[in-house]
Amino acid sequence: MDSTGDRGGAHLTGVERDRVSEVEARYFDRLLREKGEFDPFAPSGWKAIAARFSEMVPGATITRLLDIGCGTGQSRQVYAERTRGYVGIDLSFEALVLARRKAPSAGWARADAVRLPFADGSLDTVAFSSVLHHIPDLGPALLEARRVLEPGGRAFAFDPNLLHPAMALFRWPKSPFYIAEGVSPNESPLLPGTLRRAFEAAGFADIRQRCLSGIAYREVAPRGINALLSVYNAADRVFEAVGLGRWFGTFVLTCGRKPLAERERA
């Protein structure tokens, strides 16, 4: 990030992006070998994201959805009620083993967001499940999403919001109160404007965005903070209820549509 808190990474070469992916994969493989699961949100937290997904991505049934950063399969519950055909991809082999055990009938594959193993125009929805904030350069991942989407298809993302006080204080690497435990090497919360500009630069139209609080956490790191988690969750629900979550919520939700024709971009 630069001095304004904006996202850097556009200078990365292909080799450097590969190294980022390798580092992230090793981190989550090790985490899952040690913990056996990775599920930060309570069921009500996942439901809160699912409700906003349904609002931001119109239509009834999604026929072909790709979930990028599916982890151990927990994010599938955001999309499952709307989706007839689901495929989850992740960099972590250990995560995918767990995901496949939970839902053997779903599609699971190890793949990188910047090199998607799908044909042009083959999907109608691409979801980035809390994964863009792990990628220093958002451009290639969003361009890949646009490539595999059919005209009119939607890309949806949810990521930690740098404007939320807790994220800015404890999860932003430049903060004097930064807590590194439980954070992967390339992870950093994002500004809503950073995400919006990245979606625009990738050629998406009809971009919709809002922030959201009231996403209840089940556990966080370091472990000692969990004793205060019920208080935090209650305060964050109030944050959302009084309207502050719309702008300063824990997560930024962003959605963009692939134009039906190139002239829409003009």
C-alpha atoms as one frame of an Amber mdcrd trajectory, in Angstrom:
protein
   0.000   0.000   0.000   1.057   3.565  -0.564   1.048   6.368   1.986  -2.687
   6.977   1.518  -3.553   3.393   2.351  -4.231   2.510  -1.266  -3.275  -0.842
  -2.723   0.004  -1.392  -4.532   1.177  -4.355  -6.558   0.706  -3.295 -10.176
   4.474  -3.545 -10.623   4.583  -7.285  -9.873   5.918  -9.608 -12.559   4.359
 -12.968 -13.323   7.107 -14.741 -11.365   6.509 -12.522  -8.328   2.766 -13.221
  -8.494   3.557 -16.942  -8.522   5.642 -16.488  -5.375   2.768 -14.652  -3.673
   0.489 -17.580  -4.476   3.028 -20.118  -3.206   3.479 -18.235   0.081  -0.278
 -17.989   0.639  -0.781 -21.681  -0.172   1.937 -22.758   2.269   0.508 -20.533
   5.008  -3.008 -21.974   4.787  -1.805 -25.554   4.320   0.206 -25.229   7.535
  -2.670 -23.512   9.357  -5.074 -26.315   8.496  -2.616 -29.055   9.414  -2.262
 -27.415  12.830  -5.901 -26.428  13.449  -7.888 -28.848  11.341 -10.359 -26.165
  10.170 -10.570 -22.497   9.303 -13.972 -20.891   9.823 -13.841 -17.335  11.210
 -17.564 -16.514  11.034 -20.508 -17.681  13.113 -23.455 -19.060  11.058 -25.245
 -15.708  11.403 -22.179 -13.988   9.915 -22.312 -16.150   6.796 -26.066 -15.511
   6.550 -25.498 -11.744   6.681 -23.119 -11.938   3.707 -25.489 -14.284   1.850
 -28.364 -11.817   2.260 -26.337  -8.997   0.739 -25.094 -11.257  -2.069 -28.710
 -11.971  -3.016 -29.427  -8.230  -3.089 -26.378  -7.302  -5.166 -26.451 -10.179
  -7.670 -29.914 -10.158  -9.278 -31.857 -13.105 -10.592 -33.254 -16.317  -9.182
 -31.035 -19.326  -9.949 -27.341 -19.083 -10.827 -26.437 -21.886 -13.192 -22.615
 -21.703 -13.132 -20.877 -20.043 -10.176 -17.140 -20.073  -9.489 -16.132 -19.468
  -5.851 -12.526 -18.225  -5.761 -10.926 -18.650  -2.334 -13.449 -21.261  -1.223
 -11.156 -22.423   1.596 -12.577 -25.417   3.444 -15.958 -24.923   1.794 -17.490
 -22.599   4.375 -18.096 -19.827   1.833 -20.294 -22.143  -0.228 -23.173 -21.371
   2.164 -23.198 -17.776   0.862 -24.130 -19.002  -2.623 -25.663 -22.479  -2.252
 -29.351 -21.508  -2.076 -29.083 -19.561  -5.343 -26.756 -21.855  -7.261 -27.426
 -24.917  -9.368 -23.846 -25.436 -10.540 -21.045 -24.599  -8.073 -17.262 -24.940
  -8.357 -14.904 -23.856  -5.574 -11.195 -23.238  -6.138  -8.418 -22.479  -3.686
  -4.622 -22.449  -3.500  -4.596 -24.659  -0.397  -4.645 -28.401  -1.020  -5.419
 -29.052   2.660  -8.454 -26.757   2.492  -9.800 -28.509  -0.575  -9.504 -31.928
   1.081 -11.783 -30.702   3.877 -14.167 -29.018   1.449 -14.535 -32.204  -0.576
 -15.331 -34.205   2.550 -18.126 -31.793   3.492 -19.696 -31.593   0.036 -18.466
 -34.410  -2.229 -21.092 -33.632  -4.869 -19.800 -30.079  -5.434 -16.911 -29.268
  -7.745 -13.538 -28.517  -6.110 -10.181 -27.744  -7.729  -6.780 -26.302  -6.864
  -6.282 -23.216  -9.020  -4.970 -19.648  -8.937  -7.227 -16.600  -9.352  -4.858
 -15.128 -11.956  -4.938 -18.295 -14.137  -8.436 -19.722 -14.137  -8.851 -23.141
 -15.819 -12.113 -22.165 -17.534 -12.997 -21.196 -21.081 -13.903 -17.672 -22.125
 -17.523 -16.822 -21.338 -18.216 -20.143 -19.626 -19.604 -18.874 -16.273 -22.411
 -16.561 -15.247 -21.081 -15.605 -11.779 -17.584 -15.353 -10.274 -17.305 -14.797
  -6.519 -14.134 -13.734  -4.705 -14.728 -14.992  -1.167 -12.582 -12.775   1.035
  -9.620 -13.347  -1.258  -8.796 -10.147  -3.186  -7.170  -8.626  -0.098  -4.586
 -11.449  -0.279  -3.534 -10.399  -3.801  -1.157  -7.403  -4.071  -2.162  -6.712
  -7.682  -5.942  -7.023  -8.151  -5.899  -6.366 -11.891  -4.983  -9.792 -13.301
  -7.471 -11.616 -11.060 -10.344  -9.319 -12.049  -9.394  -9.503 -15.727  -9.471
 -13.298 -15.490 -12.895 -13.155 -13.860 -14.132 -10.926 -16.677 -12.683 -13.298
 -19.277 -14.488 -16.404 -17.990 -17.805 -14.605 -17.462 -20.463 -14.627 -20.137
 -21.678 -11.198 -21.318 -23.900  -9.801 -18.579 -22.318 -12.099 -15.967 -21.451
 -10.756 -12.515 -18.305 -10.659 -10.388 -18.879 -10.376  -6.627 -16.321  -9.861
  -3.852 -16.243  -9.372  -0.115 -13.079  -8.176   1.634 -12.055  -6.598   4.981
 -12.617  -2.848   4.978  -9.715  -0.555   5.893 -12.251   2.090   6.964 -13.535
  -0.103   9.795 -11.822   0.938  13.074 -10.831  -2.585  14.147  -9.421  -3.422
  10.714  -7.453  -0.163  10.552  -6.048  -0.560  14.071  -5.293  -4.272  14.296
  -5.163  -5.744  10.757  -3.481  -2.990   8.724   0.275  -3.685   8.575   1.126
   0.034   8.873  -0.791   0.482  12.132   1.285   0.689  15.359  -1.278  -1.709
  16.903  -1.029  -4.286  14.104  -1.462  -7.911  15.228   0.242 -10.310  12.826
  -1.057 -13.520  14.405  -3.792 -15.074  12.298  -2.892 -12.979   9.250  -1.367
 -14.455   6.102   1.851 -12.870   4.724   0.196 -10.871   1.917  -3.078 -10.044
   3.643  -4.192  -6.449   4.205  -7.642  -4.782   4.386  -8.731  -2.722   1.390
 -10.329   0.652   0.867 -13.711   0.632  -0.904 -12.330   3.057  -3.484  -9.442
   0.726  -4.269 -11.840  -2.093  -5.074 -14.155   0.110  -7.114 -11.280   1.454
  -9.231  -9.930  -2.062  -9.774 -13.333  -3.295 -10.988 -13.614  -0.289 -13.292
 -10.095  -0.781 -14.675 -10.916  -4.442 -15.432 -13.831  -3.319 -17.583 -16.792
  -4.057 -15.331 -19.950  -1.958 -15.614 -22.896  -1.265 -13.310 -20.624  -1.470
 -10.254 -22.460  -1.704  -6.953 -20.771  -1.433  -3.581 -21.620  -1.204   0.081
 -19.918  -1.951   3.364 -21.377  -4.284   5.971 -21.065  -4.768   9.716 -22.961
  -7.216  11.896 -20.963 -10.147  10.487 -20.558 -12.175  13.675 -17.166 -13.798
  14.245 -16.837 -17.289  15.703 -13.163 -16.971  16.560 -10.186 -14.739  15.846
  -6.456 -14.732  16.527  -4.793 -14.256  18.913  -6.839 -16.626  21.031  -6.959
 -14.303  24.048  -9.165 -11.838  22.163 -11.945 -14.413  21.877 -13.003 -13.701
  25.460 -14.205 -10.298  24.232 -15.675 -11.524  20.960 -19.309 -11.519  22.130
 -18.941  -7.855  23.134 -17.359  -6.997  19.791 -20.094  -8.837  17.853 -22.821
  -7.010  19.792 -21.160  -3.625  19.207 -20.726  -4.374  15.511 -24.432  -5.234
  15.193 -25.231  -1.810  16.639 -22.733  -0.257  14.205 -24.749  -1.759  11.353
 -28.147  -0.960  12.872 -27.458   2.770  13.226 -26.288   3.020   9.608 -22.536
   3.351  10.114 -21.936  -0.110   8.705 -23.115   1.071   5.296 -19.906   3.105
   4.978 -17.503   1.843   7.636 -18.575  -1.809   7.996 -16.191  -4.671   8.671
 -16.311  -5.856   5.057 -16.602  -4.187   1.657 -18.959  -5.909  -0.779 -18.410
  -5.113  -4.456 -20.264  -6.327  -7.525 -19.741  -5.567 -11.217 -21.287  -6.753
 -14.476 -19.444  -7.808 -17.615 -20.816  -5.592 -20.407 -23.154  -7.217 -22.912
 -21.100  -5.575 -25.651 -17.853  -3.650 -25.776 -19.724  -0.452 -26.718 -21.218
  -0.429 -23.186 -17.773   0.504 -21.879 -17.632   3.661 -23.970
